[in-house]
């Protein structure tokens, strides 16, 4: 007898791993790739780098363990980039870790999409 269903809808027991792979790719590989391309683009110009993460990195979210773990990567990676770049004084690095933000990126029906509009989150960070 297989253990199917033992975790009661955990994102790690789903049969289709493609959505989980997409979450991991977007929040890890693509964050690192974007930072690399950004730094190559700016050369020696004074710039600002803003990476969008989430307060979900602080703890796992039930039925969204992959999302929480990938946001932990995004947050700590950005902190590392900040540490490496701060002495050069050319790039201001900021990592946004808002609580609930009303986006459509999440297709998980267990995660509420209500929250602060994305424009307001960005505007607040720029202020």
MDAnalysis code that builds the backbone (N, CA, C; Angstrom):
import MDAnalysis as mda
import numpy as np

u = mda.Universe.empty(381, n_residues=127, atom_resindex=np.repeat(np.arange(127), 3), trajectory=True)
u.add_TopologyAttr("name", ["N", "CA", "C"] * 127)
u.add_TopologyAttr("resid", np.arange(1, 128))
u.add_TopologyAttr("resname", ["UNK", "UNK", "UNK", "UNK", "UNK", "UNK", "UNK", "UNK", "UNK", "UNK", "UNK", "UNK", "UNK", "UNK", "UNK", "UNK", "UNK", "UNK", "UNK", "UNK", "UNK", "UNK", "UNK", "UNK", "UNK", "UNK", "UNK", "UNK", "UNK", "UNK", "UNK", "UNK", "UNK", "UNK", "UNK", "UNK", "UNK", "UNK", "UNK", "UNK", "UNK", "UNK", "UNK", "UNK", "UNK", "UNK", "UNK", "UNK", "UNK", "UNK", "UNK", "UNK", "UNK", "UNK", "UNK", "UNK", "UNK", "UNK", "UNK", "UNK", "UNK", "UNK", "UNK", "UNK", "UNK", "UNK", "UNK", "UNK", "UNK", "UNK", "UNK", "UNK", "UNK", "UNK", "UNK", "UNK", "UNK", "UNK", "UNK", "UNK", "UNK", "UNK", "UNK", "UNK", "UNK", "UNK", "UNK", "UNK", "UNK", "UNK", "UNK", "UNK", "UNK", "UNK", "UNK", "UNK", "UNK", "UNK", "UNK", "UNK", "UNK", "UNK", "UNK", "UNK", "UNK", "UNK", "UNK", "UNK", "UNK", "UNK", "UNK", "UNK", "UNK", "UNK", "UNK", "UNK", "UNK", "UNK", "UNK", "UNK", "UNK", "UNK", "UNK", "UNK", "UNK", "UNK", "UNK"])
u.atoms.positions = np.array([
    [0.839, -1.182, 0.000],
    [0.000, 0.000, 0.000],
    [0.882, 1.243, 0.000],
    [0.635, 2.162, -0.903],
    [1.411, 3.393, -1.006],
    [0.999, 4.376, 0.081],
    [1.844, 5.330, 0.333],
    [1.570, 6.353, 1.342],
    [0.814, 7.554, 0.775],
    [0.163, 7.391, -0.343],
    [-0.542, 8.523, -0.955],
    [-1.559, 9.098, 0.017],
    [-1.535, 10.393, 0.162],
    [-2.499, 11.063, 1.022],
    [-2.094, 11.159, 2.479],
    [-0.964, 10.614, 2.848],
    [-0.577, 10.602, 4.255],
    [-0.332, 12.016, 4.793],
    [0.066, 12.941, 3.915],
    [0.354, 14.292, 4.354],
    [-0.829, 15.237, 4.179],
    [-1.923, 14.723, 3.690],
    [-3.161, 15.508, 3.567],
    [-2.980, 16.800, 2.772],
    [-2.766, 16.653, 1.500],
    [-2.663, 17.773, 0.564],
    [-1.399, 18.608, 0.704],
    [-0.340, 18.060, 1.199],
    [0.923, 18.788, 1.244],
    [1.407, 19.004, -0.175],
    [2.104, 20.112, -0.403],
    [2.591, 20.340, -1.759],
    [3.695, 19.365, -2.151],
    [4.286, 18.653, -1.211],
    [5.336, 17.701, -1.572],
    [4.805, 16.326, -1.938],
    [3.526, 16.103, -1.786],
    [2.995, 14.794, -2.154],
    [2.205, 14.825, -3.463],
    [2.187, 15.948, -4.133],
    [1.457, 16.027, -5.390],
    [2.138, 15.173, -6.443],
    [1.360, 14.684, -7.392],
    [1.940, 13.840, -8.427],
    [2.607, 14.666, -9.521],
    [2.111, 15.871, -9.770],
    [2.688, 16.727, -10.804],
    [3.658, 17.707, -10.161],
    [4.929, 17.485, -10.380],
    [5.957, 18.325, -9.762],
    [6.223, 19.606, -10.554],
    [5.620, 19.765, -11.718],
    [5.895, 20.942, -12.543],
    [5.586, 22.260, -11.835],
    [4.445, 22.406, -11.151],
    [4.202, 23.674, -10.452],
    [5.232, 23.943, -9.345],
    [5.669, 22.888, -8.664],
    [6.681, 23.071, -7.619],
    [8.015, 23.478, -8.238],
    [8.361, 22.857, -9.365],
    [9.595, 23.210, -10.061],
    [9.550, 24.655, -10.535],
    [8.393, 25.085, -10.998],
    [8.225, 26.466, -11.448],
    [8.453, 27.438, -10.280],
    [7.875, 27.137, -9.128],
    [8.057, 27.974, -7.940],
    [9.529, 28.054, -7.556],
    [10.188, 26.931, -7.557],
    [11.615, 26.893, -7.217],
    [12.425, 27.692, -8.233],
    [12.137, 27.492, -9.513],
    [12.867, 28.216, -10.562],
    [12.691, 29.724, -10.431],
    [11.451, 30.177, -10.284],
    [11.170, 31.612, -10.220],
    [11.815, 32.256, -9.002],
    [11.742, 31.607, -7.860],
    [12.195, 32.219, -6.610],
    [13.642, 31.933, -6.241],
    [14.320, 31.104, -7.016],
    [15.733, 30.825, -6.730],
    [16.589, 31.131, -7.955],
    [16.544, 30.258, -8.944],
    [17.390, 30.418, -10.127],
    [17.174, 31.773, -10.797],
    [15.925, 32.154, -11.010],
    [15.659, 33.401, -11.718],
    [16.030, 34.633, -10.891],
    [15.947, 34.558, -9.582],
    [16.415, 35.664, -8.740],
    [17.925, 35.823, -8.916],
    [18.655, 34.724, -8.854],
    [20.107, 34.780, -9.024],
    [20.478, 35.250, -10.434],
    [19.788, 34.732, -11.433],
    [20.058, 35.127, -12.817],
    [19.782, 36.620, -13.019],
    [18.661, 37.103, -12.492],
    [18.327, 38.524, -12.619],
    [19.412, 39.389, -11.986],
    [19.859, 39.020, -10.795],
    [20.906, 39.801, -10.122],
    [22.173, 39.837, -10.965],
    [22.554, 38.715, -11.531],
    [23.751, 38.650, -12.379],
    [23.606, 39.550, -13.592],
    [22.491, 39.447, -14.300],
    [22.262, 40.260, -15.496],
    [22.201, 41.739, -15.130],
    [21.531, 42.051, -14.023],
    [21.431, 43.440, -13.565],
    [22.812, 44.027, -13.317],
    [23.662, 43.297, -12.615],
    [24.996, 43.804, -12.295],
    [25.850, 43.968, -13.553],
    [25.662, 43.095, -14.533],
    [26.379, 43.232, -15.803],
    [25.893, 44.467, -16.567],
    [24.603, 44.766, -16.467],
    [24.012, 45.898, -17.186],
    [24.446, 47.249, -16.628],
    [24.527, 47.355, -15.327],
    [24.743, 48.680, -14.726],
    [26.188, 49.143, -14.778],
    [27.112, 48.198, -14.924],
    [28.545, 48.517, -14.922],
    [28.896, 49.360, -13.700],
    [29.351, 50.580, -13.904],
    [29.769, 51.431, -12.784],
    [28.774, 52.545, -12.487],
    [27.518, 52.349, -12.849],
    [26.493, 53.372, -12.609],
    [25.856, 53.154, -11.239],
    [25.555, 54.237, -10.554],
    [24.837, 54.154, -9.282],
    [23.453, 53.599, -9.564],
    [23.062, 52.540, -8.871],
    [21.793, 51.854, -9.149],
    [21.181, 51.302, -7.873],
    [19.973, 50.817, -8.044],
    [19.280, 50.165, -6.933],
    [18.740, 48.831, -7.420],
    [18.868, 47.844, -6.580],
    [18.385, 46.504, -6.873],
    [17.328, 46.159, -5.831],
    [16.119, 45.861, -6.285],
    [15.043, 45.484, -5.382],
    [14.594, 44.076, -5.741],
    [14.680, 43.176, -4.784],
    [14.252, 41.787, -4.983],
    [12.986, 41.566, -4.171],
    [12.015, 40.968, -4.806],
    [10.747, 40.680, -4.140],
    [10.808, 39.306, -3.487],
    [10.670, 39.274, -2.196],
    [10.593, 38.007, -1.467],
    [9.245, 37.980, -0.765],
    [9.216, 37.495, 0.443],
    [7.965, 37.380, 1.176],
    [8.252, 37.103, 2.638],
    [7.339, 37.522, 3.493],
    [7.476, 37.180, 4.910],
    [7.308, 35.674, 5.118],
    [6.853, 34.984, 4.085],
    [6.703, 33.525, 4.171],
    [8.041, 32.834, 4.421],
    [9.153, 33.544, 4.187],
    [10.457, 32.931, 4.434],
    [10.702, 32.706, 5.920],
    [9.965, 33.410, 6.776],
    [10.178, 33.325, 8.217],
    [9.794, 31.976, 8.804],
    [8.849, 31.320, 8.188],
    [8.395, 30.013, 8.642],
    [7.711, 29.337, 7.473],
    [7.536, 28.054, 7.548],
    [6.860, 27.400, 6.434],
    [5.371, 27.684, 6.495],
    [4.777, 27.708, 5.332],
    [3.324, 27.878, 5.241],
    [2.726, 26.518, 4.917],
    [1.784, 26.055, 5.715],
    [1.161, 24.765, 5.409],
    [0.637, 24.734, 3.974],
    [0.868, 23.624, 3.314],
    [0.476, 23.388, 1.923],
    [1.224, 24.287, 0.937],
    [2.265, 24.944, 1.410],
    [3.083, 25.788, 0.533],
    [4.539, 25.771, 1.001],
    [5.011, 24.603, 1.382],
    [6.362, 24.460, 1.905],
    [7.398, 24.877, 0.862],
    [7.181, 24.501, -0.375],
    [8.120, 24.845, -1.443],
    [8.200, 26.351, -1.623],
    [7.063, 27.031, -1.601],
    [7.033, 28.490, -1.732],
    [7.822, 29.137, -0.601],
    [7.555, 28.734, 0.637],
    [8.250, 29.316, 1.786],
    [9.759, 29.093, 1.701],
    [10.151, 27.883, 1.350],
    [11.580, 27.568, 1.253],
    [12.241, 28.366, 0.139],
    [11.553, 28.532, -0.982],
    [12.136, 29.285, -2.092],
    [12.240, 30.768, -1.754],
    [11.308, 31.289, -0.966],
    [11.390, 32.691, -0.543],
    [12.517, 32.876, 0.478],
    [12.823, 31.847, 1.253],
    [13.979, 31.912, 2.156],
    [15.252, 32.061, 1.326],
    [15.354, 31.306, 0.234],
    [16.506, 31.453, -0.656],
    [16.588, 32.882, -1.177],
    [15.481, 33.395, -1.704],
    [15.470, 34.748, -2.282],
    [15.932, 35.780, -1.254],
    [15.449, 35.643, -0.032],
    [15.800, 36.598, 1.028],
    [17.274, 36.512, 1.392],
    [17.763, 35.317, 1.664],
    [19.150, 35.166, 2.090],
    [20.130, 35.435, 0.951],
    [19.755, 35.087, -0.259],
    [20.587, 35.391, -1.416],
    [20.744, 36.906, -1.549],
    [19.638, 37.630, -1.427],
    [19.681, 39.087, -1.534],
    [20.529, 39.692, -0.418],
    [20.416, 39.154, 0.782],
    [21.253, 39.641, 1.886],
    [22.730, 39.424, 1.572],
    [23.034, 38.292, 0.951],
    [24.415, 38.013, 0.560],
    [24.905, 38.972, -0.504],
    [24.065, 39.246, -1.496],
    [24.425, 40.199, -2.546],
    [24.672, 41.576, -1.920],
    [23.795, 41.985, -1.010],
    [23.977, 43.272, -0.311],
    [25.332, 43.312, 0.392],
    [25.644, 42.261, 1.123],
    [26.895, 42.200, 1.879],
    [28.098, 42.315, 0.947],
    [28.025, 41.644, -0.197],
    [29.140, 41.670, -1.130],
    [29.284, 43.018, -1.840],
    [28.186, 43.745, -2.017],
    [28.217, 44.989, -2.790],
    [28.267, 46.266, -1.960],
    [27.987, 46.181, -0.673],
    [27.812, 47.402, 0.120],
    [29.054, 48.288, 0.159],
    [30.235, 47.726, 0.216],
    [31.443, 48.545, 0.314],
    [31.755, 49.302, -0.977],
    [31.281, 48.804, -2.109],
    [31.523, 49.488, -3.390],
    [30.709, 50.775, -3.478],
    [29.576, 50.824, -2.778],
    [28.757, 52.024, -2.741],
    [28.031, 52.369, -4.029],
    [27.978, 51.453, -4.970],
    [27.321, 51.737, -6.245],
    [25.886, 51.221, -6.330],
    [25.587, 50.199, -5.570],
    [24.277, 49.575, -5.682],
    [23.593, 49.537, -4.317],
    [22.428, 50.146, -4.248],
    [21.583, 50.003, -3.066],
    [20.783, 48.725, -3.268],
    [20.838, 47.831, -2.303],
    [20.146, 46.544, -2.423],
    [19.044, 46.483, -1.384],
    [17.864, 46.121, -1.830],
    [16.721, 46.017, -0.930],
    [15.983, 44.714, -1.226],
    [15.563, 44.042, -0.185],
    [14.763, 42.830, -0.324],
    [13.412, 43.097, 0.320],
    [12.362, 43.035, -0.484],
    [11.012, 43.231, 0.045],
    [10.506, 41.911, 0.620],
    [10.018, 41.962, 1.826],
    [9.455, 40.777, 2.475],
    [8.088, 41.122, 3.056],
    [7.151, 41.488, 2.181],
    [5.834, 41.889, 2.671],
    [5.034, 40.695, 3.182],
    [4.022, 41.022, 3.967],
    [3.072, 39.990, 4.349],
    [2.100, 39.846, 3.180],
    [0.898, 39.529, 3.383],
    [-0.038, 39.236, 2.301],
    [-0.056, 40.330, 1.235],
    [0.241, 39.924, 0.004],
    [0.185, 40.822, -1.142],
    [-0.792, 40.222, -2.142],
    [-1.685, 41.035, -2.633],
    [-2.742, 40.562, -3.539],
    [-2.190, 40.368, -4.944],
    [-1.701, 39.176, -5.222],
    [-1.194, 38.847, -6.554],
    [-1.923, 37.621, -7.085],
    [-1.716, 37.340, -8.357],
    [-2.312, 36.148, -8.943],
    [-1.269, 35.072, -9.236],
    [-0.074, 35.212, -8.666],
    [0.989, 34.254, -8.951],
    [0.719, 32.890, -8.312],
    [-0.036, 32.881, -7.246],
    [-0.289, 31.639, -6.521],
    [-1.550, 30.972, -7.052],
    [-1.419, 29.724, -7.438],
    [-2.586, 28.990, -7.909],
    [-3.059, 27.983, -6.866],
    [-2.440, 28.003, -5.698],
    [-2.799, 27.092, -4.625],
    [-4.078, 27.595, -3.955],
    [-5.170, 26.819, -4.006],
    [-6.440, 27.284, -3.445],
    [-6.428, 27.440, -1.926],
    [-5.400, 26.913, -1.263],
    [-5.325, 27.015, 0.194],
    [-4.681, 28.324, 0.653],
    [-4.133, 29.098, -0.277],
    [-3.458, 30.334, 0.083],
    [-4.347, 31.510, -0.307],
    [-4.653, 32.337, 0.659],
    [-5.497, 33.506, 0.399],
    [-4.731, 34.521, -0.443],
    [-5.425, 35.135, -1.388],
    [-4.789, 36.108, -2.265],
    [-5.107, 37.540, -1.857],
    [-5.834, 37.704, -0.786],
    [-6.158, 39.053, -0.306],
    [-4.921, 39.665, 0.326],
    [-4.826, 40.964, 0.255],
    [-3.696, 41.630, 0.877],
    [-3.451, 42.981, 0.250],
    [-2.264, 43.514, 0.480],
    [-1.877, 44.821, -0.038],
    [-1.639, 44.727, -1.544],
    [-2.143, 45.678, -2.306],
    [-1.881, 45.668, -3.754],
    [-0.375, 45.797, -4.028],
    [0.142, 45.101, -5.041],
    [1.580, 45.140, -5.333],
    [2.135, 46.551, -5.530],
    [1.396, 47.422, -6.210],
    [1.883, 48.792, -6.426],
    [2.136, 49.505, -5.105],
    [1.265, 49.257, -4.136],
    [1.405, 49.909, -2.834],
    [2.638, 49.364, -2.094],
    [2.900, 48.064, -2.233],
    [4.086, 47.458, -1.609],
    [5.351, 48.092, -2.187],
    [5.417, 48.202, -3.515],
    [6.587, 48.779, -4.168],
    [6.731, 50.260, -3.819],
    [5.637, 50.997, -3.881],
    [5.681, 52.430, -3.560],
    [6.183, 52.657, -2.131],
    [5.712, 51.821, -1.226],
    [6.155, 51.929, 0.171],
    [7.653, 51.682, 0.288],
    [8.157, 50.712, -0.442],
    [9.578, 50.403, -0.355],
    [10.437, 51.522, -0.948],
    [9.926, 52.173, -1.992],
    [10.682, 53.253, -2.613],
    [10.709, 54.503, -1.746],
    [9.682, 54.659, -0.911],
    [9.660, 55.804, -0.003],
    [10.639, 55.579, 1.117],
])
